[in-house]
Each structure stands twice: as C-alpha cells, then as structure tokens.
Amino acid sequence: KNEVEQSPQNLTAQEGEFITINCSYSVGISALHWLQQHPGGGIVSLFMLSSGKKKHGRLIATINIQEKHSSLHITASHPRDSAVYICAARRNTDKLIFGTGTRLQVFP
Amino acid sequence: DAGVTQSPTHLIKTRGQQVTLRCSPKSGHDTVSWYQQALGQGPQFIFQYYEEEERQRGNFPDRFSGHQFPNYSSELNVNALLLGDSALYLCASSIGVQETQYFGPGTRLLVL
C-alpha cells in the first residue's frame, strides 16, 4: 500500500463543473503539497498546507490532520485546468512522498 | 527572475553509460532536491542538497550521486545506466528544507 493515495486516478469533467480530488496519507507529516503537472513534465506547486484551508483563485485545498486526508477542489472548471494533479506529503524528516497523481481532463 | 532551470531537456544513453544532469535553482534558493518520475508514476525522491551536502536520501542505489556547488546549482550523476533508469528527472529548489519547492521542467532520460 502506498503511503500517499489519491483518488480518482482519472477524472473527466465538462467545463464549469466543480471538481474534487482526494488524497489520503498514512504517515506523519509536517505539510502537504498539491502540485499540477502539465504534459511534457513541468510541475507547478499549487499549495502547501499543514492545517485548515487555502484558496487561490478557483482552487481550494483543505486538509484534515486527524483524518489524514486532503482535498483539492476546482470551481468552475475550464479546459486549461486539464493536467495531472499530484499530492505530496512532507514527512517530518522533510522528505516528500508523492501520490501517483490524478489525471484531469476538462472538456468544453 | 528565472525559475528553476534544468539541462539538458532530453537525453538518450545506452546501458552501462554514465550521465550528468544539471539544475540551477530559483534565485535566492539554497536547497535542491532531485526526483525521478517513471512514466505514469508520481515522482520518487532521490536526494536533497543543502549547504553543499547531501541531507536526505531516498531509496536509490549508490549509482545515483550528486553534488551541490557554492552557487547552489546541483548535478545528478547516474553511473552504469540501466534500462529502468529511463524517466523524467525533476529538480526542485526551495529556501531551506521546509519551504515550498519550485520545480524545474525536468530532463527526460531514455536509456536504450
């Protein structure tokens, strides 16, 4: 079993839909990262959070430390949101452990 | 301000060869981490450099080694390449080991 699990693995949506990607982890962490990876490999860091909720534009990330669970929400999704979304848990030793990613496709 | 840069962008090697990948961190960043991402998988942590020393290491054999220079740039060296080393190699930089990491575009290595 992976230490960081994401669901779903693949997600398709119509433009405008509200999207939720989930991340569960089984290790002690100091922070959790949400990353976006576009075709070709470039990775962009979206959020780093250790408690509560963060919002940036149409993106919202939440984390529940007790339940070891985090969610990434995209409101009013757009085709340009199509990418792989990866959650990564920062261990207390500072090492990042990555989930396998959620491939999102948003159709017009 | 240039972000994290990596070179080369693509590389083809044959089994048994050695390869060196390079990473220049974002301006002001002093910590560099390297990751290997196989096709369809999430990145796997290789090691992290801070103050020119390897601070953390993932589950990779000694064939994988690195270096950090006084200007904080870093190299990843892989000896005796195997077919399974084919992957996207990502470098990420940060200010210290606790802060948000910024990723480079990656070097795509193909071992034939």
gemmi code that builds the backbone of each chain (N, CA, C; Angstrom):
import gemmi

chains = {
    "A": [
        ("LYS", (0.852, -1.182, 0.000), (0.000, 0.000, 0.000), (0.892, 1.237, 0.000)),
        ("ASN", (0.578, 2.195, -0.925), (1.349, 3.424, -0.959), (1.063, 4.256, 0.285)),
        ("GLU", (2.081, 5.010, 0.688), (1.908, 5.883, 1.849), (1.022, 7.071, 1.522)),
        ("VAL", (0.951, 7.442, 0.252), (0.087, 8.535, -0.203), (-0.796, 8.001, -1.322)),
        ("GLU", (-2.089, 8.052, -1.096), (-3.036, 7.526, -2.083), (-3.921, 8.649, -2.581)),
        ("GLN", (-4.145, 8.663, -3.893), (-5.027, 9.661, -4.470), (-6.202, 8.993, -5.148)),
        ("SER", (-7.321, 9.724, -5.175), (-8.483, 9.249, -5.928), (-9.269, 10.444, -6.446)),
        ("PRO", (-9.876, 10.296, -7.621), (-9.731, 9.154, -8.512), (-8.400, 9.219, -9.270)),
        ("GLN", (-8.081, 8.159, -10.000), (-6.871, 8.169, -10.827), (-7.078, 8.989, -12.080)),
        ("ASN", (-8.284, 8.884, -12.624), (-8.637, 9.627, -13.834), (-9.981, 10.303, -13.611)),
        ("LEU", (-10.107, 11.483, -14.164), (-11.325, 12.258, -13.967), (-11.607, 13.062, -15.218)),
        ("THR", (-12.819, 12.950, -15.721), (-13.221, 13.800, -16.833), (-14.390, 14.661, -16.379)),
        ("ALA", (-14.447, 15.872, -16.892), (-15.487, 16.805, -16.478), (-15.852, 17.705, -17.638)),
        ("GLN", (-17.040, 18.250, -17.572), (-17.479, 19.274, -18.521), (-17.084, 20.636, -17.962)),
        ("GLU", (-16.764, 21.522, -18.866), (-16.410, 22.881, -18.445), (-17.470, 23.439, -17.513)),
        ("GLY", (-17.031, 24.022, -16.426), (-17.939, 24.633, -15.471), (-18.237, 23.769, -14.259)),
        ("GLU", (-17.920, 22.487, -14.349), (-18.214, 21.593, -13.229), (-17.289, 21.858, -12.048)),
        ("PHE", (-17.768, 21.491, -10.865), (-16.986, 21.543, -9.626), (-16.258, 20.210, -9.486)),
        ("ILE", (-14.956, 20.288, -9.248), (-14.131, 19.076, -9.240), (-13.499, 18.896, -7.866)),
        ("THR", (-13.458, 17.655, -7.413), (-12.782, 17.328, -6.153), (-11.817, 16.178, -6.383)),
        ("ILE", (-10.597, 16.356, -5.931), (-9.580, 15.307, -5.956), (-9.175, 15.045, -4.510)),
        ("ASN", (-9.095, 13.786, -4.159), (-8.824, 13.411, -2.775), (-7.439, 12.808, -2.592)),
        ("CYS", (-6.894, 13.009, -1.406), (-5.566, 12.495, -1.071), (-5.603, 11.993, 0.365)),
        ("SER", (-5.205, 10.757, 0.569), (-5.095, 10.189, 1.913), (-3.666, 9.748, 2.143)),
        ("TYR", (-3.190, 9.905, 3.350), (-1.816, 9.527, 3.644), (-1.774, 8.762, 4.955)),
        ("SER", (-0.766, 7.931, 5.092), (-0.709, 7.050, 6.262), (0.482, 7.352, 7.149)),
        ("VAL", (1.217, 8.403, 6.833), (2.427, 8.717, 7.593), (2.258, 10.039, 8.311)),
        ("GLY", (3.113, 10.261, 9.305), (3.116, 11.561, 9.964), (3.717, 12.593, 9.038)),
        ("ILE", (3.072, 13.740, 8.957), (3.561, 14.750, 8.030), (3.680, 16.089, 8.730)),
        ("SER", (4.519, 16.938, 8.132), (4.597, 18.313, 8.612), (3.841, 19.248, 7.675)),
        ("ALA", (3.618, 18.807, 6.439), (2.872, 19.622, 5.480), (2.451, 18.748, 4.315)),
        ("LEU", (1.457, 19.215, 3.577), (1.017, 18.502, 2.385), (1.010, 19.480, 1.218)),
        ("HIS", (1.527, 19.003, 0.086), (1.614, 19.829, -1.111), (0.625, 19.335, -2.160)),
        ("TRP", (0.061, 20.265, -2.882), (-0.677, 19.944, -4.096), (0.095, 20.546, -5.275)),
        ("LEU", (0.326, 19.697, -6.284), (1.125, 20.095, -7.437), (0.320, 19.849, -8.702)),
        ("GLN", (0.632, 20.625, -9.733), (-0.013, 20.451, -11.025), (1.067, 20.157, -12.060)),
        ("GLN", (0.866, 19.103, -12.821), (1.850, 18.731, -13.831), (1.188, 18.678, -15.198)),
        ("HIS", (1.707, 19.518, -16.105), (1.168, 19.567, -17.452), (1.908, 18.583, -18.345)),
        ("PRO", (1.311, 18.219, -19.494), (2.007, 17.341, -20.448), (3.382, 17.900, -20.754)),
        ("GLY", (4.382, 17.024, -20.814), (5.750, 17.498, -21.014), (6.516, 17.539, -19.723)),
        ("GLY", (5.822, 17.504, -18.600), (6.511, 17.300, -17.333), (6.574, 18.459, -16.373)),
        ("GLY", (6.402, 19.703, -16.826), (6.571, 20.830, -15.927), (5.630, 20.756, -14.734)),
        ("ILE", (6.176, 20.923, -13.548), (5.378, 20.845, -12.317), (5.289, 22.222, -11.685)),
        ("VAL", (4.076, 22.571, -11.292), (3.836, 23.838, -10.608), (3.303, 23.529, -9.220)),
        ("SER", (3.867, 24.165, -8.225), (3.385, 23.978, -6.869), (2.154, 24.857, -6.662)),
        ("LEU", (1.033, 24.241, -6.284), (-0.205, 24.979, -6.105), (-0.380, 25.432, -4.665)),
        ("PHE", (-0.249, 24.503, -3.751), (-0.456, 24.797, -2.335), (0.519, 23.995, -1.485)),
        ("MET", (0.872, 24.592, -0.356), (1.494, 23.846, 0.722), (0.682, 24.173, 1.962)),
        ("LEU", (0.123, 23.158, 2.599), (-0.689, 23.442, 3.785), (-0.455, 22.414, 4.861)),
        ("SER", (-0.579, 22.864, 6.084), (-0.403, 21.978, 7.234), (-1.650, 21.929, 8.098)),
        ("SER", (-2.620, 22.817, 7.829), (-3.884, 22.763, 8.553), (-4.904, 23.601, 7.803)),
        ("GLY", (-6.171, 23.305, 8.042), (-7.243, 24.165, 7.555), (-7.426, 24.169, 6.055)),
        ("LYS", (-7.450, 25.342, 5.507), (-7.881, 25.534, 4.127), (-7.104, 26.683, 3.507)),
        ("LYS", (-6.801, 26.533, 2.196), (-6.191, 27.643, 1.459), (-6.931, 27.800, 0.139)),
        ("LYS", (-7.000, 29.040, -0.330), (-7.713, 29.329, -1.574), (-6.834, 30.204, -2.456)),
        ("HIS", (-6.823, 29.854, -3.738), (-6.111, 30.686, -4.704), (-6.906, 30.665, -5.994)),
        ("GLY", (-7.577, 31.780, -6.270), (-8.416, 31.826, -7.461), (-9.531, 30.803, -7.379)),
        ("ARG", (-9.608, 29.943, -8.390), (-10.659, 28.919, -8.410), (-10.243, 27.629, -7.699)),
        ("LEU", (-9.087, 27.621, -7.126), (-8.577, 26.429, -6.453), (-8.695, 26.572, -4.943)),
        ("ILE", (-9.138, 25.475, -4.317), (-9.250, 25.439, -2.856), (-8.636, 24.128, -2.389)),
        ("ALA", (-7.796, 24.196, -1.376), (-7.224, 22.979, -0.795), (-7.571, 22.943, 0.678)),
        ("THR", (-7.960, 21.766, 1.140), (-8.280, 21.583, 2.555), (-7.503, 20.393, 3.084)),
        ("ILE", (-7.276, 20.388, 4.372), (-6.608, 19.256, 4.997), (-7.212, 18.997, 6.361)),
        ("ASN", (-7.403, 17.713, 6.675), (-7.875, 17.285, 7.995), (-6.778, 16.406, 8.578)),
        ("ILE", (-6.021, 16.971, 9.486), (-4.858, 16.271, 10.036), (-5.271, 15.009, 10.786)),
        ("GLN", (-6.367, 15.099, 11.549), (-6.813, 13.940, 12.344), (-7.176, 12.769, 11.437)),
        ("GLU", (-7.838, 13.082, 10.317), (-8.260, 12.026, 9.405), (-7.206, 11.696, 8.357)),
        ("LYS", (-6.098, 12.440, 8.329), (-5.024, 12.232, 7.353), (-5.591, 12.264, 5.934)),
        ("HIS", (-6.255, 13.342, 5.646), (-6.935, 13.460, 4.370), (-6.900, 14.906, 3.897)),
        ("SER", (-6.703, 15.060, 2.604), (-6.715, 16.384, 1.999), (-7.512, 16.332, 0.707)),
        ("SER", (-8.116, 17.445, 0.366), (-8.854, 17.543, -0.891), (-8.430, 18.786, -1.645)),
        ("LEU", (-8.435, 18.652, -2.957), (-8.224, 19.799, -3.848), (-9.513, 19.987, -4.636)),
        ("HIS", (-10.059, 21.195, -4.573), (-11.285, 21.499, -5.289), (-10.997, 22.529, -6.371)),
        ("ILE", (-11.648, 22.337, -7.503), (-11.566, 23.323, -8.589), (-12.994, 23.761, -8.886)),
        ("THR", (-13.261, 25.036, -8.710), (-14.593, 25.548, -9.027), (-14.611, 26.064, -10.462)),
        ("ALA", (-15.773, 25.982, -11.095), (-15.951, 26.475, -12.469), (-14.814, 26.006, -13.364)),
        ("SER", (-14.645, 24.693, -13.466), (-13.500, 24.126, -14.184), (-13.478, 24.580, -15.648)),
        ("HIS", (-12.263, 24.596, -16.176), (-12.005, 25.090, -17.529), (-11.062, 24.122, -18.215)),
        ("PRO", (-11.149, 24.006, -19.551), (-10.230, 23.087, -20.240), (-8.757, 23.317, -19.914)),
        ("ARG", (-8.373, 24.531, -19.615), (-6.958, 24.762, -19.299), (-6.563, 24.182, -17.945)),
        ("ASP", (-7.559, 23.723, -17.165), (-7.250, 23.033, -15.910), (-6.812, 21.587, -16.152)),
        ("SER", (-6.942, 21.121, -17.391), (-6.570, 19.741, -17.709), (-5.083, 19.545, -17.436)),
        ("ALA", (-4.791, 18.586, -16.573), (-3.418, 18.323, -16.143), (-3.447, 17.133, -15.204)),
        ("VAL", (-2.284, 16.746, -14.723), (-2.202, 15.755, -13.659), (-1.994, 16.503, -12.352)),
        ("TYR", (-2.802, 16.178, -11.370), (-2.712, 16.819, -10.059), (-2.129, 15.802, -9.077)),
        ("ILE", (-1.075, 16.208, -8.403), (-0.331, 15.304, -7.543), (-0.323, 15.858, -6.126)),
        ("CYS", (-0.620, 15.011, -5.163), (-0.423, 15.433, -3.788), (0.866, 14.799, -3.260)),
        ("ALA", (1.546, 15.520, -2.435), (2.819, 15.060, -1.886), (2.857, 15.382, -0.406)),
        ("ALA", (3.164, 14.374, 0.391), (3.224, 14.551, 1.834), (4.665, 14.812, 2.242)),
        ("ARG", (4.844, 15.869, 3.010), (6.185, 16.152, 3.518), (6.325, 15.454, 4.857)),
        ("ARG", (7.206, 14.451, 4.873), (7.448, 13.741, 6.118), (8.084, 14.664, 7.142)),
        ("ASN", (8.045, 14.250, 8.384), (8.694, 15.043, 9.419), (10.201, 15.136, 9.192)),
        ("THR", (10.729, 14.237, 8.374), (12.148, 14.284, 8.011), (12.393, 15.188, 6.811)),
        ("ASP", (11.365, 15.868, 6.349), (11.411, 16.795, 5.225), (11.357, 16.135, 3.856)),
        ("LYS", (11.352, 14.815, 3.815), (11.283, 14.129, 2.535), (9.862, 14.203, 1.994)),
        ("LEU", (9.723, 14.447, 0.700), (8.411, 14.465, 0.058), (8.072, 13.087, -0.484)),
        ("ILE", (6.867, 12.618, -0.181), (6.382, 11.356, -0.739), (5.174, 11.687, -1.603)),
        ("PHE", (5.253, 11.269, -2.855), (4.247, 11.663, -3.825), (3.186, 10.596, -4.031)),
        ("GLY", (1.968, 11.048, -4.287), (0.941, 10.168, -4.801), (1.177, 9.946, -6.287)),
        ("THR", (0.410, 9.050, -6.880), (0.606, 8.737, -8.292), (-0.110, 9.710, -9.213)),
        ("GLY", (-0.889, 10.601, -8.645), (-1.499, 11.648, -9.460), (-2.916, 11.328, -9.895)),
        ("THR", (-3.654, 12.371, -10.191), (-5.000, 12.276, -10.762), (-4.981, 13.000, -12.090)),
        ("ARG", (-5.303, 12.263, -13.144), (-5.310, 12.874, -14.480), (-6.686, 13.483, -14.736)),
        ("LEU", (-6.729, 14.790, -14.871), (-7.985, 15.512, -15.078), (-8.070, 15.999, -16.511)),
        ("GLN", (-9.209, 15.728, -17.136), (-9.498, 16.291, -18.462), (-10.813, 17.035, -18.378)),
        ("VAL", (-10.788, 18.287, -18.747), (-11.991, 19.112, -18.760), (-12.330, 19.423, -20.207)),
        ("PHE", (-13.539, 19.044, -20.596), (-13.970, 19.246, -21.985), (-14.871, 20.463, -22.095)),
        ("PRO", (-14.743, 21.183, -23.236), (-15.585, 22.378, -23.417), (-17.054, 21.980, -23.595)),
    ],
    "B": [
        ("ASP", (12.974, 37.170, -13.342), (13.628, 36.188, -12.478), (13.413, 34.799, -13.078)),
        ("ALA", (14.512, 34.155, -13.450), (14.386, 32.814, -13.999), (13.988, 31.882, -12.883)),
        ("GLY", (13.128, 30.941, -13.217), (12.774, 29.928, -12.244), (13.856, 28.873, -12.218)),
        ("VAL", (13.467, 27.685, -11.834), (14.405, 26.566, -11.809), (14.663, 26.118, -13.246)),
        ("THR", (15.914, 25.983, -13.595), (16.249, 25.523, -14.946), (17.014, 24.215, -14.868)),
        ("GLN", (16.812, 23.385, -15.873), (17.487, 22.094, -15.932), (18.047, 21.892, -17.336)),
        ("SER", (19.168, 21.179, -17.367), (19.740, 20.839, -18.680), (20.374, 19.459, -18.616)),
        ("PRO", (20.364, 18.732, -19.745), (19.636, 19.061, -20.963), (18.134, 18.784, -20.791)),
        ("THR", (17.356, 19.079, -21.808), (15.921, 18.799, -21.725), (15.648, 17.331, -22.039)),
        ("HIS", (16.396, 16.787, -22.970), (16.259, 15.393, -23.356), (17.639, 14.779, -23.520)),
        ("LEU", (17.709, 13.474, -23.291), (18.994, 12.791, -23.366), (18.749, 11.328, -23.690)),
        ("ILE", (19.543, 10.798, -24.590), (19.478, 9.370, -24.903), (20.838, 8.758, -24.623)),
        ("LYS", (20.837, 7.691, -23.839), (22.079, 6.987, -23.482), (21.861, 5.497, -23.699)),
        ("THR", (22.948, 4.757, -23.665), (22.849, 3.301, -23.737), (23.228, 2.697, -22.388)),
        ("ARG", (22.809, 1.477, -22.207), (23.084, 0.767, -20.943), (24.561, 0.788, -20.620)),
        ("GLY", (24.882, 0.990, -19.365), (26.262, 0.981, -18.922), (26.931, 2.343, -18.944)),
        ("GLN", (26.337, 3.268, -19.692), (26.930, 4.600, -19.751), (26.658, 5.377, -18.474)),
        ("GLN", (27.268, 6.532, -18.404), (27.096, 7.432, -17.270), (26.442, 8.716, -17.771)),
        ("VAL", (25.678, 9.365, -16.892), (25.010, 10.596, -17.301), (25.106, 11.626, -16.181)),
        ("THR", (25.185, 12.892, -16.577), (25.168, 14.005, -15.613), (24.065, 14.969, -15.999)),
        ("LEU", (23.177, 15.230, -15.062), (22.084, 16.184, -15.266), (22.347, 17.386, -14.383)),
        ("ARG", (21.922, 18.545, -14.869), (22.235, 19.784, -14.169), (20.982, 20.568, -13.800)),
        ("CYS", (21.079, 21.285, -12.699), (19.951, 22.060, -12.199), (20.447, 23.381, -11.627)),
        ("SER", (19.812, 24.462, -12.046), (20.077, 25.764, -11.439), (18.841, 26.190, -10.671)),
        ("PRO", (18.982, 26.457, -9.385), (17.798, 26.778, -8.579), (17.267, 28.168, -8.882)),
        ("LYS", (16.062, 28.390, -8.424), (15.464, 29.722, -8.496), (16.344, 30.682, -7.693)),
        ("SER", (16.399, 31.919, -8.157), (17.226, 32.916, -7.488), (16.846, 33.037, -6.014)),
        ("GLY", (17.864, 32.996, -5.164), (17.613, 33.119, -3.728), (17.394, 31.793, -3.022)),
        ("HIS", (17.262, 30.723, -3.785), (17.047, 29.404, -3.185), (18.381, 28.719, -2.931)),
        ("ASP", (18.453, 27.985, -1.801), (19.717, 27.359, -1.435), (19.625, 25.837, -1.316)),
        ("THR", (18.448, 25.308, -1.511), (18.233, 23.863, -1.330), (17.727, 23.263, -2.637)),
        ("VAL", (18.320, 22.158, -3.019), (17.934, 21.482, -4.265), (17.586, 20.034, -3.966)),
        ("SER", (16.446, 19.609, -4.482), (16.021, 18.214, -4.351), (15.868, 17.619, -5.737)),
        ("TRP", (16.190, 16.346, -5.852), (16.077, 15.634, -7.128), (15.049, 14.521, -7.004)),
        ("TYR", (14.276, 14.350, -8.083), (13.235, 13.333, -8.120), (13.310, 12.580, -9.441)),
        ("GLN", (12.913, 11.313, -9.390), (12.798, 10.504, -10.598), (11.324, 10.185, -10.802)),
        ("GLN", (10.825, 10.444, -11.997), (9.435, 10.145, -12.287), (9.349, 9.204, -13.470)),
        ("ALA", (9.017, 7.946, -13.194), (8.811, 6.984, -14.265), (7.472, 7.262, -14.921)),
        ("LEU", (7.311, 6.783, -16.141), (6.103, 7.041, -16.918), (4.863, 6.558, -16.158)),
        ("GLY", (3.907, 7.445, -15.979), (2.660, 7.066, -15.320), (2.725, 6.989, -13.808)),
        ("GLN", (3.857, 7.352, -13.243), (4.037, 7.289, -11.790), (4.252, 8.675, -11.209)),
        ("GLY", (4.069, 8.769, -9.904), (4.422, 10.007, -9.229), (5.924, 10.090, -9.040)),
        ("PRO", (6.443, 11.283, -8.835), (7.892, 11.424, -8.605), (8.352, 10.661, -7.364)),
        ("GLN", (9.568, 10.165, -7.416), (10.187, 9.496, -6.273), (11.400, 10.310, -5.856)),
        ("PHE", (11.514, 10.551, -4.574), (12.608, 11.363, -4.039), (13.930, 10.626, -4.162)),
        ("ILE", (14.934, 11.305, -4.736), (16.262, 10.705, -4.850), (17.142, 11.200, -3.709)),
        ("PHE", (17.400, 12.496, -3.681), (18.151, 13.105, -2.579), (17.968, 14.610, -2.580)),
        ("GLN", (18.455, 15.207, -1.494), (18.338, 16.648, -1.309), (19.691, 17.206, -0.885)),
        ("TYR", (20.030, 18.362, -1.443), (21.287, 19.017, -1.111), (21.031, 20.379, -0.478)),
        ("TYR", (21.769, 20.626, 0.564), (21.693, 21.901, 1.272), (23.084, 22.191, 1.812)),
        ("GLU", (23.546, 23.394, 1.602), (24.892, 23.778, 2.036), (25.942, 22.810, 1.503)),
        ("GLU", (25.762, 22.441, 0.254), (26.722, 21.606, -0.489), (26.848, 20.183, 0.062)),
        ("GLU", (25.883, 19.790, 0.900), (25.933, 18.431, 1.436), (24.618, 17.702, 1.152)),
        ("GLU", (24.708, 16.404, 0.994), (23.516, 15.586, 0.851), (22.856, 15.454, 2.217)),
        ("ARG", (21.631, 15.946, 2.340), (20.952, 15.993, 3.631), (19.966, 14.859, 3.816)),
        ("GLN", (19.335, 14.453, 2.746), (18.338, 13.400, 2.800), (18.558, 12.539, 1.568)),
        ("ARG", (18.234, 11.248, 1.697), (18.356, 10.384, 0.550), (17.176, 9.436, 0.502)),
        ("GLY", (16.659, 9.210, -0.670), (15.585, 8.245, -0.853), (16.158, 6.861, -1.094)),
        ("ASN", (15.316, 5.965, -1.532), (15.693, 4.567, -1.695), (16.296, 4.323, -3.084)),
        ("PHE", (17.426, 4.935, -3.343), (18.104, 4.788, -4.631), (19.513, 4.253, -4.399)),
        ("PRO", (19.994, 3.419, -5.339), (21.332, 2.822, -5.154), (22.434, 3.868, -5.279)),
        ("ASP", (23.626, 3.437, -4.897), (24.783, 4.339, -4.912), (25.177, 4.775, -6.320)),
        ("ARG", (24.587, 4.132, -7.334), (24.854, 4.578, -8.713), (24.366, 6.021, -8.919)),
        ("PHE", (23.454, 6.412, -8.076), (22.921, 7.779, -8.127), (23.701, 8.623, -7.123)),
        ("SER", (24.375, 9.625, -7.643), (25.135, 10.508, -6.759), (24.904, 11.947, -7.210)),
        ("GLY", (25.279, 12.855, -6.355), (25.035, 14.250, -6.700), (26.083, 15.158, -6.118)),
        ("HIS", (25.862, 16.416, -6.422), (26.793, 17.429, -5.932), (26.058, 18.759, -5.916)),
        ("GLN", (26.396, 19.605, -4.956), (25.892, 20.977, -4.980), (27.078, 21.910, -4.939)),
        ("PHE", (27.054, 22.907, -5.771), (28.156, 23.848, -5.892), (27.911, 25.079, -5.008)),
        ("PRO", (28.973, 25.876, -4.779), (28.800, 27.064, -3.932), (27.720, 28.023, -4.411)),
        ("ASN", (27.424, 28.025, -5.703), (26.349, 28.907, -6.202), (24.978, 28.241, -6.104)),
        ("TYR", (24.902, 27.127, -5.400), (23.684, 26.362, -5.114), (23.193, 25.524, -6.287)),
        ("SER", (23.815, 25.629, -7.446), (23.422, 24.741, -8.535), (23.822, 23.315, -8.176)),
        ("SER", (23.237, 22.373, -8.886), (23.437, 20.982, -8.489), (23.542, 20.091, -9.717)),
        ("GLU", (24.202, 18.981, -9.529), (24.280, 17.944, -10.556), (23.791, 16.626, -9.995)),
        ("LEU", (23.178, 15.853, -10.848), (22.806, 14.479, -10.537), (23.589, 13.592, -11.500)),
        ("ASN", (24.324, 12.640, -10.953), (25.094, 11.700, -11.764), (24.517, 10.303, -11.594)),
        ("VAL", (24.391, 9.612, -12.695), (23.954, 8.220, -12.641), (24.971, 7.392, -13.415)),
        ("ASN", (25.581, 6.423, -12.722), (26.564, 5.530, -13.346), (25.917, 4.218, -13.760)),
        ("ALA", (26.593, 3.522, -14.674), (26.166, 2.173, -15.074), (24.671, 2.136, -15.348)),
        ("LEU", (24.232, 2.966, -16.278), (22.805, 3.119, -16.560), (22.130, 1.795, -16.898)),
        ("LEU", (20.918, 1.670, -16.384), (20.057, 0.530, -16.667), (18.850, 1.016, -17.458)),
        ("LEU", (18.209, 0.079, -18.146), (17.013, 0.451, -18.901), (15.977, 1.109, -17.988)),
        ("GLY", (15.894, 0.597, -16.760), (14.907, 1.099, -15.804), (15.183, 2.500, -15.304)),
        ("ASP", (16.333, 3.054, -15.666), (16.634, 4.434, -15.270), (15.958, 5.431, -16.205)),
        ("SER", (15.357, 4.942, -17.262), (14.631, 5.821, -18.174), (13.479, 6.475, -17.425)),
        ("ALA", (13.464, 7.789, -17.408), (12.463, 8.513, -16.618), (12.626, 9.997, -16.861)),
        ("LEU", (11.711, 10.739, -16.266), (11.841, 12.193, -16.203), (12.515, 12.517, -14.874)),
        ("TYR", (13.584, 13.264, -14.919), (14.308, 13.636, -13.702), (14.000, 15.093, -13.405)),
        ("LEU", (13.420, 15.295, -12.249), (12.968, 16.626, -11.851), (13.853, 17.162, -10.737)),
        ("CYS", (14.132, 18.435, -10.846), (14.868, 19.126, -9.803), (13.914, 20.159, -9.201)),
        ("ALA", (13.987, 20.344, -7.917), (13.164, 21.353, -7.259), (14.038, 22.139, -6.293)),
        ("SER", (13.793, 23.434, -6.212), (14.578, 24.247, -5.282), (13.658, 24.913, -4.263)),
        ("SER", (14.242, 25.278, -3.154), (13.491, 25.944, -2.096), (14.463, 26.760, -1.253)),
        ("ILE", (13.875, 27.588, -0.399), (14.697, 28.324, 0.573), (14.705, 27.472, 1.834)),
        ("GLY", (15.800, 26.825, 2.121), (15.817, 25.903, 3.244), (15.030, 24.643, 2.923)),
        ("VAL", (14.962, 23.763, 3.873), (14.377, 22.447, 3.607), (12.882, 22.405, 3.899)),
        ("GLN", (12.335, 23.407, 4.548), (10.942, 23.357, 4.970), (9.984, 24.093, 4.051)),
        ("GLU", (10.485, 24.924, 3.181), (9.621, 25.803, 2.414), (9.148, 25.160, 1.107)),
        ("THR", (8.217, 25.828, 0.453), (7.649, 25.347, -0.805), (8.732, 25.100, -1.833)),
        ("GLN", (8.626, 23.965, -2.506), (9.586, 23.638, -3.555), (9.064, 24.095, -4.913)),
        ("TYR", (9.946, 24.636, -5.698), (9.631, 25.053, -7.062), (10.337, 24.097, -8.009)),
        ("PHE", (9.575, 23.544, -8.935), (10.108, 22.503, -9.794), (10.613, 23.067, -11.125)),
        ("GLY", (11.655, 22.417, -11.628), (12.132, 22.705, -12.966), (11.341, 21.902, -13.990)),
        ("PRO", (11.612, 22.126, -15.270), (10.860, 21.445, -16.332), (11.239, 19.978, -16.499)),
        ("GLY", (12.354, 19.581, -15.905), (12.745, 18.180, -15.983), (13.681, 17.871, -17.132)),
        ("THR", (14.406, 16.788, -16.974), (15.234, 16.214, -18.044), (14.686, 14.827, -18.325)),
        ("ARG", (14.336, 14.597, -19.570), (13.793, 13.286, -19.929), (14.940, 12.422, -20.423)),
        ("LEU", (15.230, 11.352, -19.688), (16.334, 10.434, -19.997), (15.779, 9.139, -20.564)),
        ("LEU", (16.304, 8.737, -21.676), (15.949, 7.456, -22.283), (17.206, 6.605, -22.351)),
        ("VAL", (17.145, 5.434, -21.765), (18.273, 4.507, -21.791), (17.914, 3.348, -22.715)),
        ("LEU", (18.730, 3.164, -23.740), (18.460, 2.102, -24.726), (19.364, 0.895, -24.519)),
    ],
}
model = gemmi.Model(1)
for chain_id, residues in chains.items():
    chain = gemmi.Chain(chain_id)
    for i, (resn, *xyz) in enumerate(residues, 1):
        res = gemmi.Residue()
        res.name, res.seqid = resn, gemmi.SeqId(i, " ")
        for name, pos in zip(("N", "CA", "C"), xyz):
            atom = gemmi.Atom()
            atom.name, atom.element = name, gemmi.Element(name[0])
            atom.pos, atom.b_iso = gemmi.Position(*pos), 0.0
            res.add_atom(atom)
        chain.add_residue(res)
    model.add_chain(chain)
structure = gemmi.Structure()
structure.add_model(model)
structure.setup_entities()
